[in-house]
Amino acid sequence: MTAFTRAFHGKRLHHNPVRRVAAVGVVAAGALMLAACGSDSDGASGMDHGGSKSSATATATATVKAGDVDEADVTFAQMMIPHHEQAVAMAELADGRASDAEIKDLAAKIEKAQDPEIKTMTGWLKSWGKPTATGDTPGMDMGSDGMMSDKDMKELKAMQGKEFDKMFAQMMIDHHDGAIAMAKTEQKSGQNADAKEMADAIVTGQSAEVKQLQSILDRL
């Protein structure tokens, strides 16, 4: 029995039905007010928690979207475009110069695979608001990235038959090794899902082609 109720009993409210009803009504009203306050408090608390959770989720989502593309992704695309372009140029030279059937088939495969990837990466950079290249392509290091010099390309262009096949195989091995290294950097440091997926495909596909090219070179 609450102090509020005892006070009413102390005044012998039970001898007066009307006053008893009034007292009970007051007590009930008080109980309802307390319940309502508790309910409002709980509801407010629930709203606060829900609001905080929604706010945190929205912030996390915004952070993910903001970090969807990082510097590694941009550099990967900017460097891989000219790298692929040179591989395609080398592959095109096989037409009319290569004598080995496997070299011809592989050159056609490289051209078919990498030309669409060039278009895809160019599209990424445009959608990211980034240039397809900056200056002489940032970070591009002839040799360490497998890129051939103008002299190398001219020498390959001058070759015919078996000599072309040998030089093409060796140059493409070096070229692929450079692309694989660049793709592994993207796998490790990149953020964009599409760019990382392409990096995975490059590592897998070109590693297999390196083995095939080495096998060709060994038998030539």
N, C-alpha and C positions, 0 to 999 in steps of 0.2 A: 504494500500500500504506500503510495507516494505521500509526501508531506502535504501536497495540495489536497489530496483526498482526505487525509486525516484531519485537516483543518475543517473541512466541511462536516465530517462526522462529529468532530468535537463540538460543533454548534447544534448537534442533535437534528440534523437535517432529515433523518429518517422518520421523524415524527410529523414532517410536513411533506406530503407527496409532491406538491407543486415545486417546493424548493428543492426536493430531491431530484426531480426531473431536470430542473435548471442546472443543478450542480453536475449531474451526469452529463448534461449537454456541454457544459464548460469544459469538463475533463476530456470529453470526446473531442471537442474542438481543439483543445490544447494538444491532444495526442495526434490529431490529424495535422496540425501545424508543424509539430516536430517531425512527423513522417515526411511531410512535404519538404521541409528544409533538408532532411536527410536525403530525400530523393533528388532535390535540386542540386545538392552538393555532389552526390554521386554522379548525377548526369553531367554536371559541369566538369567534374573530374574526368569522366569518360570522354567528354568532348575535347578536353585539353589533351588527353593522351592520344586520342584519335587524331587531333589536329597536329600534334607533334610528330606522330608516326607518318602522317601524310606529308608533312613538311619535309621530314627527313628523307622519305622516299622520293619526293619531287627533287630535292637537292641532289640526292645520289644519282637520279636519272639524268639531271642536267649535267652533272659532273661527267658521267659516262659519255653523254653526247658531245660535251665540250672536248673531251679527251679522245674522241673517236679517231682522230688523225694526229699523229705526232711527227716530230722532225724526222725520225727514222723512216716513216712511211713515205714522206715527201722525197727524201734523199734517195730512197730505194727506187721510186718511180722515175725520178729525174735521171738517175744513173743507168737504170736498166733499159730505158728507151734507146739511147744511142748504142748501148751494148747489143741489144737485140737487132738494131738496124744494121750494125756491122756484121752480125752473124748471118742475117738475111742476104746482105751483099755478097758475103763469101759463098753462101749456098747457091746464089744465082750464077756465080762464076763456074760452077760445076757443069752447067749446061754447055755442051760443046767442047769441054776441056777434060772432064773426068773420063777415065776408061773403065774403072772398076764399077761393076753393077751395084755393089753394096754402098759405095760412096755416093753414087747417083741417087739411090733410094733414100739414104740418110739425109742428103742435102735437100731433097724435096720435102722430107719430113720436117726438117728444121725450119725451112721457109714457111711451110703450112702452119706450124705451131706458133712461131714467134711473131709473125706479121699481125695476127689478131691480138696478141698480147700487147703489142705496141699501141694499137688503137685503144685498147682497154685502159692502159696506164695513162695515155694522153687524156682520155675522158676523166679519169680520176683527178688528175692535176687541175683540169679546168673546173671540175665541180668543187674542188678544195680551194679554188681561187689562187692557185700557185702556177708559176711559169713552168713550161715543160723542161726548161734548162736555165741555168744562171751562168752567164759568161761562157766559159769553156767546159761547162758541166762540173759543178762543185764536187771535189773529192775524186774525180776520175783520174786514175793514175795508170798511164800506159804501162803494161807489163804486169803490175800487181793485180789489176782488175781483168787481165787477159785481153785487153784491147790491143789490136794490131796497129802498127804505125802505117803511115801512107806508103812508106818504102816496102813494108811487108805485103801490103795489099797489091802494090804494083808487081812485085815478084810473083805472087800467086797468080795474078792475071796473065803473066807472061808464060806460065807453065802449061804443059800439055801432057795428056796420057798419064803414065805411071808416076812421073815426077810431080804432076799436079796432085794426084791421089795422095802421095806421101806427104806433101807439104800441107795439103788441105787437112788431112787427118791430124797432123801434129799441131797445126795452128788452131784447129777447132777444139782439140783437147785443152790447150792452154786457155782458149776463149771460154770454154765451158767451166773450167776450174775457177776462173775469175767470177763468172756468174753465180756459181754455187757458193762461193765465199760471200758475195754480196747478199744472196738470198738467206744465208745462215745468219747474217747480221740482222736482217729484217725479222727473221724468226725469233731472235733473241730480244731485239729492242723495239720492234714495231708494235703499233696499237690497233691499226685498222684490220678488221677481220678479212676483208677481201684481199688486201695486200699480203697478209700473212698466208692466206690460202694459196695465192699465186707463188709465193716464196717456197712453200711446201712442194708445189708441183714442179718448180724449177729444180729444186734439190733432188727430188726423186727422178724426174725425167732425164735431166742432163747428167746425173751420175751414171745412169744406165747407158747413156749415149757415149760417155767417156770410156766405159768398159768396152763398148762395141768398137769405137774408134781405135782403141789400143789394140784390140784383136785384129782389126784390119791392118793396122800399121805393122804388126808383128809378122803378118803373112805376106806383105808386099815386098 
